[in-house]
Amino acid sequence: MTPAQFEKQIEPRWQKLEKLLAEAEQNHPTAAVDELPATFRQVCHDLSVAQHRMSPQRLTQKLNALALRTYRVLERHSAGGWEAFVRLFFVEFPQAVRAEWRLFWWCTALFYLPAVLIAAITPAHPEWAMALLGPEGMVQIESMYGESSKPSDFVRESYGSGFAAFCFYIWNNVSINFKTFAGGILGGVGSLFVLMFNSLFLGAVFGYVHYSGNPMTLYAWVVAHGAPEITGMIIAAMAGMRVGWSVLRPGRMERREALVLAGRKALPLLIGAAILTSLAAVLEGFWSPLNLPLSIKFASGGMCWVLLTVFLLFSGRRSGNAA
């Protein structure tokens, strides 16, 4: 594509941005301001491509000036950090998950199917647990979910307090998510590896507890925090796979451009996944250790799964329709 063709291709976008800026700067309210962020991102991408392709200085200066003007307008109209965070999690994040619904269900199947298979095989073949958990892992599982064991006692002995356990869980959960996402740069293979390893590990835990422990203790412990933790991991894998796909199939764009664009699209997924797994750490550190009747534990766990499902299905739909 020649510089002239490229300029002709992007001209409608920066003309639209100029029009929106004129309306916003004259305090013609929300409609223009609501459309600005998406148009701003498109023009910023055009600016990045123009600089990379060594387009005429006139064009890059024009796009750069528009970007600076837009930034000032958005800063002036910004509702603030907290409101931006709320919008990201409650609007942009579920919208991004729904936009990638095929990838979501594919990653969900890749996680749950191996886990269920290993969980079903392990009680009859406990050597699978030895291979996946190792001797130390098996001892830890027995000390938490054995016939006469309580996970809360293990947590108290290992970490000393619910807060210390929460700190460990949040570090562990979020680090797994970022490893899952970062693996996407290898064409998605790294994301698949981390996702399936955790799937097999979890399946081995459940299978081994059915073989030698108390399954009800395990289910009561994980039923609440499992919803945000597992879903967060799956969504982190989605984000990594989206980045990996852009490396393998960049389309008409250069691979670097496709990677940058995919990274921007994956960002709400990654941040949302980190928030979900942080919520899981709160539940695992403070709610799961509580000595409550099984009926309350399972009812609260079921509520967590239902609320998360409703959130991902419906949150942000009104904003998406308005846009």
C-alpha positions as CSV (number, residue, x, y, z in Angstrom):
1,M,0.0,0.0,0.0
2,T,1.4,3.4,-1.0
3,P,1.5,6.3,1.5
4,A,-1.3,8.0,-0.6
5,Q,-3.5,4.9,-0.4
6,F,-2.9,4.6,3.3
7,E,-3.8,8.2,3.9
8,K,-7.0,7.9,1.8
9,Q,-7.9,4.7,3.8
10,I,-7.6,6.4,7.2
11,E,-8.9,9.8,6.3
12,P,-12.6,9.1,7.2
13,R,-11.4,8.1,10.7
14,W,-9.5,11.2,11.6
15,Q,-12.2,13.4,10.0
16,K,-14.7,11.7,12.3
17,L,-12.4,12.4,15.2
18,E,-12.1,16.1,14.3
19,K,-15.9,16.3,14.2
20,L,-16.3,14.6,17.6
21,L,-13.6,16.9,19.1
22,A,-15.4,20.0,17.8
23,E,-18.6,18.9,19.5
24,A,-16.9,17.9,22.7
25,E,-14.9,21.1,22.9
26,Q,-18.0,23.1,22.5
27,N,-19.5,21.2,25.4
28,H,-22.1,19.4,23.3
29,P,-22.2,16.6,25.8
30,T,-22.1,12.9,26.1
31,A,-22.8,11.5,22.6
32,A,-19.5,12.9,21.3
33,V,-17.6,12.1,24.4
34,D,-18.9,8.5,24.5
35,E,-17.7,7.9,20.9
36,L,-14.3,9.5,21.5
37,P,-12.4,6.6,23.2
38,A,-13.1,4.1,20.4
39,T,-12.3,6.6,17.6
40,F,-9.2,7.8,19.6
41,R,-7.9,4.2,19.8
42,Q,-8.3,3.7,16.0
43,V,-6.5,7.0,15.2
44,C,-3.7,6.1,17.7
45,H,-3.3,2.8,15.9
46,D,-3.2,4.7,12.5
47,L,-0.5,7.0,14.0
48,S,1.5,4.0,15.1
49,V,1.3,2.4,11.6
50,A,2.1,5.7,9.9
51,Q,5.2,6.1,12.0
52,H,6.3,2.5,11.4
53,R,5.8,2.9,7.6
54,M,7.7,6.3,7.6
55,S,4.6,8.1,6.2
56,P,5.0,11.8,5.3
57,Q,5.7,14.1,8.2
58,R,2.6,16.1,7.4
59,L,0.4,13.1,8.1
60,T,2.1,12.0,11.3
61,Q,2.0,15.5,12.7
62,K,-1.7,15.8,11.9
63,L,-2.5,12.5,13.6
64,N,-0.3,13.3,16.6
65,A,-2.0,16.7,17.0
66,L,-5.4,15.0,16.9
67,A,-4.3,12.5,19.5
68,L,-3.1,15.2,21.9
69,R,-6.3,17.1,21.5
70,T,-8.4,14.0,22.2
71,Y,-6.3,13.1,25.2
72,R,-6.9,16.6,26.7
73,V,-10.7,16.3,26.0
74,L,-10.9,12.9,27.5
75,E,-8.9,13.9,30.6
76,R,-11.3,16.9,31.1
77,H,-14.4,14.7,30.7
78,S,-13.0,11.7,32.6
79,A,-15.1,10.7,35.6
80,G,-12.0,9.7,37.6
81,G,-10.0,6.6,38.4
82,W,-12.7,4.7,40.4
83,E,-15.4,5.3,37.8
84,A,-13.0,4.2,35.0
85,F,-12.2,1.0,36.9
86,V,-15.9,0.3,37.4
87,R,-16.6,0.8,33.7
88,L,-13.7,-1.5,32.7
89,F,-14.8,-4.3,34.9
90,F,-18.6,-4.1,34.7
91,V,-18.9,-3.0,31.0
92,E,-15.7,-3.5,28.9
93,F,-14.7,-6.8,30.4
94,P,-17.9,-8.8,30.0
95,Q,-18.4,-7.3,26.5
96,A,-14.9,-8.5,25.6
97,V,-15.7,-12.0,26.9
98,R,-19.0,-12.1,24.9
99,A,-17.2,-10.9,21.8
100,E,-14.9,-13.9,22.0
101,W,-17.6,-16.4,23.0
102,R,-16.3,-19.1,20.7
103,L,-12.8,-18.9,22.1
104,F,-14.3,-18.8,25.7
105,W,-16.1,-22.1,25.2
106,W,-13.2,-23.7,23.4
107,C,-10.8,-22.8,26.3
108,T,-13.5,-23.9,28.8
109,A,-13.7,-27.3,27.1
110,L,-9.9,-27.6,27.1
111,F,-9.9,-27.0,30.8
112,Y,-12.8,-29.1,32.1
113,L,-12.7,-32.2,29.8
114,P,-9.1,-33.3,30.8
115,A,-9.8,-32.4,34.5
116,V,-13.0,-34.6,34.5
117,L,-11.2,-37.4,32.7
118,I,-8.3,-37.5,35.1
119,A,-10.6,-37.2,38.1
120,A,-12.6,-40.2,36.9
121,I,-9.5,-42.3,36.2
122,T,-7.4,-41.5,39.3
123,P,-9.5,-43.4,41.9
124,A,-9.0,-46.6,40.0
125,H,-5.4,-45.8,39.0
126,P,-3.8,-43.7,41.9
127,E,-0.5,-43.8,40.1
128,W,-1.8,-40.9,38.0
129,A,-2.0,-38.8,41.1
130,M,1.6,-39.7,42.0
131,A,2.8,-38.7,38.5
132,L,0.9,-35.4,38.5
133,L,1.0,-34.3,42.2
134,G,4.3,-35.9,43.4
135,P,4.8,-37.3,46.9
136,E,4.8,-33.9,48.6
137,G,1.6,-32.9,46.8
138,M,-0.2,-36.1,47.9
139,V,0.9,-35.6,51.5
140,Q,-0.5,-32.0,51.4
141,I,-3.8,-33.2,49.9
142,E,-4.2,-35.8,52.6
143,S,-3.4,-33.2,55.3
144,M,-6.1,-30.9,54.0
145,Y,-8.8,-33.3,52.7
146,G,-8.2,-36.6,54.6
147,E,-10.9,-38.4,56.5
148,S,-10.0,-36.6,59.8
149,S,-8.4,-33.4,58.3
150,K,-9.7,-29.9,58.1
151,P,-8.4,-27.5,55.4
152,S,-8.7,-24.6,57.8
153,D,-6.3,-26.3,60.2
154,F,-3.8,-26.7,57.4
155,V,-4.1,-23.1,56.4
156,R,-3.7,-21.9,60.0
157,E,-0.6,-24.0,60.5
158,S,0.9,-23.0,57.1
159,Y,0.1,-19.3,57.0
160,G,-0.8,-18.3,60.5
161,S,-3.8,-16.2,59.5
162,G,-6.5,-15.7,56.9
163,F,-4.8,-12.5,55.7
164,A,-1.5,-14.2,55.2
165,A,-3.3,-17.0,53.3
166,F,-5.1,-14.3,51.2
167,C,-1.8,-12.7,50.3
168,F,-0.3,-16.0,49.1
169,Y,-3.5,-16.9,47.2
170,I,-3.7,-13.5,45.4
171,W,0.0,-13.7,44.4
172,N,-0.3,-17.3,43.3
173,N,-3.6,-16.9,41.3
174,V,-2.6,-13.7,39.5
175,S,0.9,-15.0,38.7
176,I,-0.7,-18.1,37.1
177,N,-3.0,-15.8,35.0
178,F,-0.1,-13.7,33.8
179,K,1.9,-16.9,32.9
180,T,-1.1,-18.2,31.0
181,F,-1.5,-14.9,29.1
182,A,2.3,-14.5,28.4
183,G,2.4,-17.9,27.0
184,G,0.2,-16.7,24.1
185,I,3.1,-15.0,22.5
186,L,4.4,-18.4,21.4
187,G,1.5,-18.8,19.0
188,G,-0.9,-19.7,21.8
189,V,1.0,-22.9,22.7
190,G,2.2,-21.6,26.1
191,S,-1.3,-20.6,27.1
192,L,-2.6,-24.0,26.2
193,F,0.2,-25.7,28.1
194,V,-0.5,-23.7,31.3
195,L,-4.2,-24.2,31.0
196,M,-4.1,-27.9,30.5
197,F,-1.4,-28.5,33.1
198,N,-3.6,-26.8,35.7
199,S,-6.6,-28.8,34.4
200,L,-4.7,-32.1,34.8
201,F,-3.4,-31.1,38.3
202,L,-6.9,-30.1,39.5
203,G,-8.4,-33.4,38.1
204,A,-5.7,-35.3,39.9
205,V,-6.5,-33.6,43.2
206,F,-10.2,-34.4,42.9
207,G,-9.5,-38.0,41.9
208,Y,-7.0,-38.6,44.7
209,V,-9.3,-37.1,47.3
210,H,-12.0,-39.5,46.1
211,Y,-9.5,-42.3,46.4
212,S,-8.1,-41.6,49.9
213,G,-9.8,-38.6,51.4
214,N,-13.1,-36.9,52.2
215,P,-14.6,-35.5,49.0
216,M,-17.3,-33.5,50.8
217,T,-14.5,-31.6,52.6
218,L,-12.9,-30.7,49.3
219,Y,-16.1,-29.6,47.6
220,A,-17.2,-27.5,50.5
221,W,-13.8,-25.8,50.5
222,V,-13.6,-25.0,46.8
223,V,-17.2,-24.5,45.7
224,A,-17.3,-20.7,46.3
225,H,-13.9,-19.5,45.3
226,G,-13.7,-22.0,42.4
227,A,-16.1,-19.9,40.3
228,P,-14.0,-16.8,39.9
229,E,-10.7,-18.6,40.1
230,I,-11.3,-21.2,37.4
231,T,-13.2,-18.7,35.2
232,G,-10.4,-16.1,35.6
233,M,-7.8,-18.7,34.5
234,I,-9.9,-19.6,31.4
235,I,-10.3,-16.0,30.5
236,A,-6.5,-15.4,30.9
237,A,-6.0,-18.3,28.5
238,M,-8.5,-16.6,26.1
239,A,-6.4,-13.4,26.2
240,G,-3.2,-15.4,25.5
241,M,-4.8,-17.3,22.7
242,R,-6.1,-14.2,21.1
243,V,-2.5,-12.7,21.1
244,G,-1.1,-16.0,19.8
245,W,-3.6,-16.2,16.9
246,S,-2.5,-12.7,15.8
247,V,1.1,-14.0,15.6
248,L,0.0,-17.0,13.5
249,R,-2.6,-15.3,11.4
250,P,-1.9,-11.5,11.1
251,G,-4.0,-11.2,8.0
252,R,-3.1,-8.2,5.9
253,M,-1.3,-6.4,8.7
254,E,2.3,-6.9,9.5
255,R,2.8,-9.3,12.4
256,R,4.0,-6.6,14.7
257,E,0.9,-4.4,14.0
258,A,-1.4,-7.4,14.5
259,L,0.3,-8.3,17.8
260,V,-0.1,-4.7,19.1
261,L,-3.8,-4.6,18.1
262,A,-4.5,-8.0,19.6
263,G,-2.8,-7.0,22.8
264,R,-5.0,-4.0,23.1
265,K,-8.1,-6.1,22.6
266,A,-6.9,-8.7,25.1
267,L,-6.2,-6.1,27.8
268,P,-9.7,-5.9,29.3
269,L,-9.8,-9.8,29.4
270,L,-6.5,-9.9,31.3
271,I,-7.4,-7.2,33.8
272,G,-10.9,-8.7,34.3
273,A,-9.3,-12.2,34.8
274,A,-6.9,-10.7,37.4
275,I,-9.8,-9.1,39.3
276,L,-11.7,-12.4,39.3
277,T,-8.8,-14.4,40.7
278,S,-8.2,-11.6,43.3
279,L,-11.8,-12.1,44.3
280,A,-11.2,-15.8,44.5
281,A,-8.2,-15.2,46.8
282,V,-10.5,-13.1,49.2
283,L,-13.0,-16.0,49.3
284,E,-10.4,-18.6,49.8
285,G,-8.6,-16.7,52.5
286,F,-11.5,-15.6,54.5
287,W,-14.7,-17.4,53.5
288,S,-13.6,-21.0,52.8
289,P,-12.0,-21.5,56.2
290,L,-15.2,-20.6,58.1
291,N,-16.7,-23.5,60.0
292,L,-20.2,-23.4,58.6
293,P,-22.8,-26.1,57.8
294,L,-22.3,-27.7,54.4
295,S,-25.7,-26.5,53.3
296,I,-24.6,-22.9,53.7
297,K,-21.2,-23.6,52.0
298,F,-22.9,-25.2,49.0
299,A,-25.7,-22.6,48.7
300,S,-23.1,-19.7,48.8
301,G,-21.0,-21.6,46.2
302,G,-24.0,-22.1,43.9
303,M,-24.8,-18.4,44.3
304,C,-21.2,-17.5,43.2
305,W,-21.5,-19.6,40.1
306,V,-24.9,-18.2,39.2
307,L,-23.9,-14.5,39.8
308,L,-20.7,-14.9,37.8
309,T,-22.7,-16.5,34.9
310,V,-25.3,-13.7,34.9
311,F,-22.5,-11.1,35.1
312,L,-20.7,-12.4,32.1
313,L,-23.9,-12.9,30.1
314,F,-25.7,-9.6,30.8
315,S,-23.4,-6.9,32.3
316,G,-22.6,-4.1,30.0
317,R,-25.2,-5.0,27.4
318,R,-27.1,-1.6,27.8
319,S,-23.8,0.3,27.3
320,G,-23.0,-1.8,24.3
321,N,-26.4,-1.2,22.7
322,A,-26.1,2.5,23.3
323,A,-22.8,2.7,21.7
